[in-house]
């Protein structure tokens, strides 16, 4: 036997889906639930009904929504009875202020999205970096390196090792040409990475190898059960040193964009206030 609440919701969903003329012609909102003096209307749940889910799931979703709505209304009604008028007034002010802030933020965000120049030049970023170097101190070690992981019985191991260590333009291309032989590799040694990422990527490399890892222009050959790792450390930046500009660029770009946003907001607020005063829409009475 179908329980009455589920039957009611199922019938309601069928009416919503059918788009019958009765609903189309009626000018009054269709009530589907009532708690004291609060009403839940058909249009309030219309967005819950989807063609992509079954009728049973739709019925359950709507039923749960109605129950949550009713519970909230009952709690709200009890709160109005039991809370002091001072508390209620304070909450009403908070709600009003929050509403105003939402509207104002949505408007300013829309204006900023149209006017904000999101391009940060290298010169601007470098100038900020040089003027605020104390804000870009490393709290962890960084390295630039390249590595190759290949099987220990690779017949070209010595040739690969020579090209890997020398690493001129031709060597790099020759290694890329035979990269299918490698289990994994990274030949981009111009990017700064955290040492933790290196430990995670290169299995046999552990904090015990830290002295070798943090040594510039250093070659290492490591082995584990998966094969041989060739590692060459190109450059190093230690914690408590100033972070490299390249590493700091994303953070600097975000800082400069945020500064531009604040400047645009201040200008918008100033302009809109001045326009209101000029058009006699804003007056202060002494």
PAGUSE-16879 format. One record per residue (C-alpha): residue number from 1; x, y, z. Coordinates in steps of 0.05 Angstrom, whole numbers. Example, Ala and Ser with C-alpha at 12.3 -4.5 7.8 and 13.67 -1.06 7.14 Angstrom:
num = 1&X = 246&Y = -90&Z = 156 $
num = 2&X = 273&Y = -21&Z = 143 $
***
This chain:
num = 1&X = 0&Y = 0&Z = 0 $
num = 2&X = 27&Y = 69&Z = -18 $
num = 3&X = 31&Y = 116&Z = 41 $
num = 4&X = -12&Y = 178&Z = 36 $
num = 5&X = 46&Y = 229&Z = 37 $
num = 6&X = 83&Y = 193&Z = -18 $
num = 7&X = 18&Y = 186&Z = -59 $
num = 8&X = 4&Y = 260&Z = -50 $
num = 9&X = 74&Y = 279&Z = -73 $
num = 10&X = 71&Y = 231&Z = -132 $
num = 11&X = 4&Y = 261&Z = -155 $
num = 12&X = 33&Y = 330&Z = -146 $
num = 13&X = 93&Y = 313&Z = -190 $
num = 14&X = 47&Y = 286&Z = -244 $
num = 15&X = 8&Y = 350&Z = -243 $
num = 16&X = 72&Y = 391&Z = -248 $
num = 17&X = 98&Y = 349&Z = -306 $
num = 18&X = 32&Y = 349&Z = -344 $
num = 19&X = 26&Y = 425&Z = -349 $
num = 20&X = -50&Y = 418&Z = -347 $
num = 21&X = -93&Y = 476&Z = -369 $
num = 22&X = -120&Y = 483&Z = -298 $
num = 23&X = -52&Y = 507&Z = -273 $
num = 24&X = -40&Y = 549&Z = -335 $
num = 25&X = -106&Y = 587&Z = -329 $
num = 26&X = -106&Y = 597&Z = -254 $
num = 27&X = -79&Y = 664&Z = -232 $
num = 28&X = -71&Y = 642&Z = -160 $
num = 29&X = -9&Y = 606&Z = -134 $
num = 30&X = -20&Y = 533&Z = -120 $
num = 31&X = -8&Y = 516&Z = -47 $
num = 32&X = 24&Y = 449&Z = -32 $
num = 33&X = 39&Y = 456&Z = 42 $
num = 34&X = 21&Y = 502&Z = 100 $
num = 35&X = 52&Y = 515&Z = 168 $
num = 36&X = 12&Y = 564&Z = 210 $
num = 37&X = 11&Y = 627&Z = 167 $
num = 38&X = 67&Y = 606&Z = 120 $
num = 39&X = 54&Y = 572&Z = 53 $
num = 40&X = 96&Y = 531&Z = 5 $
num = 41&X = 75&Y = 538&Z = -67 $
num = 42&X = 81&Y = 494&Z = -128 $
num = 43&X = 130&Y = 542&Z = -161 $
num = 44&X = 176&Y = 536&Z = -101 $
num = 45&X = 190&Y = 463&Z = -117 $
num = 46&X = 186&Y = 465&Z = -193 $
num = 47&X = 261&Y = 467&Z = -200 $
num = 48&X = 267&Y = 402&Z = -160 $
num = 49&X = 232&Y = 362&Z = -213 $
num = 50&X = 279&Y = 335&Z = -266 $
num = 51&X = 267&Y = 291&Z = -327 $
num = 52&X = 333&Y = 255&Z = -313 $
num = 53&X = 309&Y = 220&Z = -249 $
num = 54&X = 254&Y = 170&Z = -235 $
num = 55&X = 186&Y = 188&Z = -208 $
num = 56&X = 202&Y = 151&Z = -144 $
num = 57&X = 266&Y = 191&Z = -133 $
num = 58&X = 231&Y = 256&Z = -151 $
num = 59&X = 176&Y = 240&Z = -101 $
num = 60&X = 228&Y = 227&Z = -47 $
num = 61&X = 266&Y = 292&Z = -63 $
num = 62&X = 203&Y = 334&Z = -60 $
num = 63&X = 178&Y = 299&Z = 3 $
num = 64&X = 244&Y = 313&Z = 38 $
num = 65&X = 244&Y = 385&Z = 15 $
num = 66&X = 174&Y = 396&Z = 42 $
num = 67&X = 192&Y = 365&Z = 109 $
num = 68&X = 255&Y = 408&Z = 115 $
num = 69&X = 214&Y = 470&Z = 96 $
num = 70&X = 161&Y = 454&Z = 148 $
num = 71&X = 213&Y = 441&Z = 202 $
num = 72&X = 247&Y = 508&Z = 188 $
num = 73&X = 181&Y = 545&Z = 190 $
num = 74&X = 161&Y = 512&Z = 255 $
num = 75&X = 229&Y = 531&Z = 286 $
num = 76&X = 222&Y = 601&Z = 260 $
num = 77&X = 152&Y = 608&Z = 290 $
num = 78&X = 176&Y = 582&Z = 357 $
num = 79&X = 235&Y = 630&Z = 355 $
num = 80&X = 189&Y = 689&Z = 343 $
num = 81&X = 149&Y = 669&Z = 404 $
num = 82&X = 207&Y = 654&Z = 450 $
num = 83&X = 260&Y = 704&Z = 430 $
num = 84&X = 258&Y = 775&Z = 458 $
num = 85&X = 238&Y = 832&Z = 412 $
num = 86&X = 309&Y = 860&Z = 421 $
num = 87&X = 339&Y = 796&Z = 395 $
num = 88&X = 291&Y = 793&Z = 337 $
num = 89&X = 306&Y = 866&Z = 319 $
num = 90&X = 380&Y = 852&Z = 321 $
num = 91&X = 372&Y = 791&Z = 276 $
num = 92&X = 329&Y = 831&Z = 227 $
num = 93&X = 383&Y = 884&Z = 223 $
num = 94&X = 436&Y = 830&Z = 210 $
num = 95&X = 393&Y = 800&Z = 155 $
num = 96&X = 381&Y = 868&Z = 124 $
num = 97&X = 454&Y = 886&Z = 126 $
num = 98&X = 474&Y = 819&Z = 95 $
num = 99&X = 423&Y = 828&Z = 40 $
num = 100&X = 450&Y = 898&Z = 25 $
num = 101&X = 521&Y = 872&Z = 24 $
num = 102&X = 502&Y = 816&Z = -25 $
num = 103&X = 469&Y = 865&Z = -73 $
num = 104&X = 527&Y = 915&Z = -68 $
num = 105&X = 579&Y = 861&Z = -78 $
num = 106&X = 543&Y = 831&Z = -138 $
num = 107&X = 540&Y = 899&Z = -170 $
num = 108&X = 613&Y = 918&Z = -157 $
num = 109&X = 636&Y = 849&Z = -180 $
num = 110&X = 599&Y = 859&Z = -246 $
num = 111&X = 631&Y = 928&Z = -256 $
num = 112&X = 700&Y = 903&Z = -238 $
num = 113&X = 694&Y = 843&Z = -285 $
num = 114&X = 683&Y = 892&Z = -343 $
num = 115&X = 736&Y = 942&Z = -324 $
num = 116&X = 792&Y = 903&Z = -291 $
num = 117&X = 856&Y = 895&Z = -331 $
num = 118&X = 879&Y = 825&Z = -314 $
num = 119&X = 946&Y = 832&Z = -350 $
num = 120&X = 1005&Y = 840&Z = -303 $
num = 121&X = 1069&Y = 860&Z = -339 $
num = 122&X = 1136&Y = 828&Z = -322 $
num = 123&X = 1162&Y = 897&Z = -305 $
num = 124&X = 1106&Y = 911&Z = -254 $
num = 125&X = 1115&Y = 843&Z = -222 $
num = 126&X = 1191&Y = 851&Z = -217 $
num = 127&X = 1184&Y = 921&Z = -188 $
num = 128&X = 1137&Y = 896&Z = -134 $
num = 129&X = 1183&Y = 836&Z = -121 $
num = 130&X = 1243&Y = 882&Z = -111 $
num = 131&X = 1206&Y = 930&Z = -67 $
num = 132&X = 1176&Y = 876&Z = -23 $
num = 133&X = 1230&Y = 823&Z = -22 $
num = 134&X = 1221&Y = 811&Z = 52 $
num = 135&X = 1152&Y = 783&Z = 38 $
num = 136&X = 1179&Y = 728&Z = -7 $
num = 137&X = 1223&Y = 688&Z = 41 $
num = 138&X = 1222&Y = 613&Z = 30 $
num = 139&X = 1198&Y = 567&Z = 85 $
num = 140&X = 1222&Y = 506&Z = 47 $
num = 141&X = 1277&Y = 486&Z = -1 $
num = 142&X = 1269&Y = 491&Z = -76 $
num = 143&X = 1308&Y = 458&Z = -132 $
num = 144&X = 1312&Y = 459&Z = -208 $
num = 145&X = 1327&Y = 389&Z = -233 $
num = 146&X = 1317&Y = 338&Z = -288 $
num = 147&X = 1310&Y = 263&Z = -280 $
num = 148&X = 1301&Y = 199&Z = -319 $
num = 149&X = 1275&Y = 132&Z = -293 $
num = 150&X = 1292&Y = 71&Z = -335 $
num = 151&X = 1303&Y = -3&Z = -327 $
num = 152&X = 1371&Y = -24&Z = -300 $
num = 153&X = 1384&Y = -71&Z = -359 $
num = 154&X = 1374&Y = -17&Z = -412 $
num = 155&X = 1429&Y = -29&Z = -464 $
num = 156&X = 1437&Y = 46&Z = -477 $
num = 157&X = 1446&Y = 64&Z = -404 $
num = 158&X = 1517&Y = 92&Z = -411 $
num = 159&X = 1500&Y = 132&Z = -474 $
num = 160&X = 1437&Y = 159&Z = -440 $
num = 161&X = 1477&Y = 177&Z = -379 $
num = 162&X = 1528&Y = 216&Z = -420 $
num = 163&X = 1474&Y = 255&Z = -457 $
num = 164&X = 1436&Y = 267&Z = -393 $
num = 165&X = 1496&Y = 296&Z = -356 $
num = 166&X = 1523&Y = 338&Z = -414 $
num = 167&X = 1453&Y = 359&Z = -436 $
num = 168&X = 1466&Y = 407&Z = -493 $
num = 169&X = 1412&Y = 421&Z = -545 $
num = 170&X = 1427&Y = 359&Z = -585 $
num = 171&X = 1430&Y = 315&Z = -523 $
num = 172&X = 1362&Y = 339&Z = -500 $
num = 173&X = 1331&Y = 324&Z = -568 $
num = 174&X = 1363&Y = 255&Z = -571 $
num = 175&X = 1335&Y = 238&Z = -502 $
num = 176&X = 1266&Y = 261&Z = -523 $
num = 177&X = 1271&Y = 218&Z = -585 $
num = 178&X = 1281&Y = 155&Z = -543 $
num = 179&X = 1236&Y = 175&Z = -486 $
num = 180&X = 1192&Y = 115&Z = -500 $
num = 181&X = 1246&Y = 74&Z = -466 $
num = 182&X = 1237&Y = 111&Z = -400 $
num = 183&X = 1190&Y = 91&Z = -345 $
num = 184&X = 1182&Y = 165&Z = -328 $
num = 185&X = 1222&Y = 228&Z = -338 $
num = 186&X = 1224&Y = 304&Z = -333 $
num = 187&X = 1276&Y = 343&Z = -374 $
num = 188&X = 1249&Y = 412&Z = -357 $
num = 189&X = 1301&Y = 437&Z = -308 $
num = 190&X = 1281&Y = 510&Z = -313 $
num = 191&X = 1223&Y = 505&Z = -264 $
num = 192&X = 1230&Y = 511&Z = -188 $
num = 193&X = 1198&Y = 455&Z = -149 $
num = 194&X = 1192&Y = 439&Z = -75 $
num = 195&X = 1237&Y = 384&Z = -50 $
num = 196&X = 1177&Y = 347&Z = -22 $
num = 197&X = 1150&Y = 340&Z = -92 $
num = 198&X = 1217&Y = 311&Z = -114 $
num = 199&X = 1217&Y = 260&Z = -57 $
num = 200&X = 1146&Y = 239&Z = -77 $
num = 201&X = 1166&Y = 231&Z = -150 $
num = 202&X = 1233&Y = 197&Z = -144 $
num = 203&X = 1225&Y = 135&Z = -101 $
num = 204&X = 1296&Y = 120&Z = -78 $
num = 205&X = 1309&Y = 193&Z = -61 $
num = 206&X = 1298&Y = 205&Z = 13 $
num = 207&X = 1313&Y = 261&Z = 63 $
num = 208&X = 1378&Y = 223&Z = 77 $
num = 209&X = 1400&Y = 245&Z = 7 $
num = 210&X = 1386&Y = 318&Z = 25 $
num = 211&X = 1459&Y = 340&Z = 21 $
num = 212&X = 1464&Y = 313&Z = -50 $
num = 213&X = 1396&Y = 340&Z = -71 $
num = 214&X = 1413&Y = 410&Z = -45 $
num = 215&X = 1479&Y = 414&Z = -82 $
num = 216&X = 1481&Y = 455&Z = -146 $
num = 217&X = 1505&Y = 423&Z = -211 $
num = 218&X = 1503&Y = 354&Z = -179 $
num = 219&X = 1491&Y = 287&Z = -213 $
num = 220&X = 1462&Y = 227&Z = -177 $
num = 221&X = 1448&Y = 156&Z = -198 $
num = 222&X = 1399&Y = 120&Z = -153 $
num = 223&X = 1368&Y = 51&Z = -157 $
num = 224&X = 1308&Y = 14&Z = -129 $
num = 225&X = 1267&Y = -47&Z = -149 $
num = 226&X = 1236&Y = -8&Z = -206 $
num = 227&X = 1302&Y = 10&Z = -240 $
num = 228&X = 1352&Y = 66&Z = -244 $
num = 229&X = 1341&Y = 140&Z = -232 $
num = 230&X = 1387&Y = 191&Z = -264 $
num = 231&X = 1381&Y = 258&Z = -228 $
num = 232&X = 1416&Y = 323&Z = -243 $
num = 233&X = 1406&Y = 383&Z = -196 $
num = 234&X = 1413&Y = 447&Z = -236 $
num = 235&X = 1401&Y = 499&Z = -182 $
num = 236&X = 1381&Y = 505&Z = -109 $
num = 237&X = 1346&Y = 556&Z = -65 $
num = 238&X = 1346&Y = 542&Z = 10 $
num = 239&X = 1293&Y = 559&Z = 61 $
num = 240&X = 1300&Y = 628&Z = 92 $
num = 241&X = 1329&Y = 654&Z = 26 $
num = 242&X = 1289&Y = 701&Z = -18 $
num = 243&X = 1244&Y = 661&Z = -65 $
num = 244&X = 1262&Y = 666&Z = -139 $
num = 245&X = 1221&Y = 715&Z = -180 $
num = 246&X = 1195&Y = 660&Z = -226 $
num = 247&X = 1170&Y = 620&Z = -167 $
num = 248&X = 1137&Y = 681&Z = -136 $
num = 249&X = 1103&Y = 707&Z = -199 $
num = 250&X = 1035&Y = 673&Z = -189 $
num = 251&X = 1030&Y = 702&Z = -119 $
num = 252&X = 1054&Y = 771&Z = -142 $
num = 253&X = 1004&Y = 772&Z = -199 $
num = 254&X = 947&Y = 756&Z = -152 $
num = 255&X = 970&Y = 810&Z = -103 $
num = 256&X = 973&Y = 863&Z = -158 $
num = 257&X = 905&Y = 842&Z = -185 $
num = 258&X = 874&Y = 848&Z = -116 $
num = 259&X = 904&Y = 918&Z = -109 $
num = 260&X = 873&Y = 938&Z = -175 $
num = 261&X = 806&Y = 910&Z = -152 $
num = 262&X = 809&Y = 951&Z = -88 $
num = 263&X = 827&Y = 1014&Z = -126 $
num = 264&X = 769&Y = 1003&Z = -175 $
num = 265&X = 721&Y = 992&Z = -117 $
num = 266&X = 744&Y = 1055&Z = -82 $
num = 267&X = 737&Y = 1095&Z = -146 $
num = 268&X = 668&Y = 1065&Z = -160 $
num = 269&X = 644&Y = 1082&Z = -89 $
num = 270&X = 673&Y = 1153&Z = -94 $
num = 271&X = 643&Y = 1166&Z = -163 $
num = 272&X = 574&Y = 1139&Z = -146 $
num = 273&X = 572&Y = 1181&Z = -82 $
num = 274&X = 594&Y = 1244&Z = -118 $
num = 275&X = 543&Y = 1233&Z = -173 $
num = 276&X = 488&Y = 1224&Z = -121 $
num = 277&X = 507&Y = 1290&Z = -87 $
num = 278&X = 510&Y = 1326&Z = -154 $
num = 279&X = 441&Y = 1300&Z = -174 $
num = 280&X = 414&Y = 1316&Z = -104 $
num = 281&X = 400&Y = 1242&Z = -91 $
num = 282&X = 444&Y = 1243&Z = -29 $
num = 283&X = 439&Y = 1296&Z = 25 $
num = 284&X = 464&Y = 1301&Z = 96 $
num = 285&X = 421&Y = 1341&Z = 144 $
num = 286&X = 454&Y = 1379&Z = 200 $
***
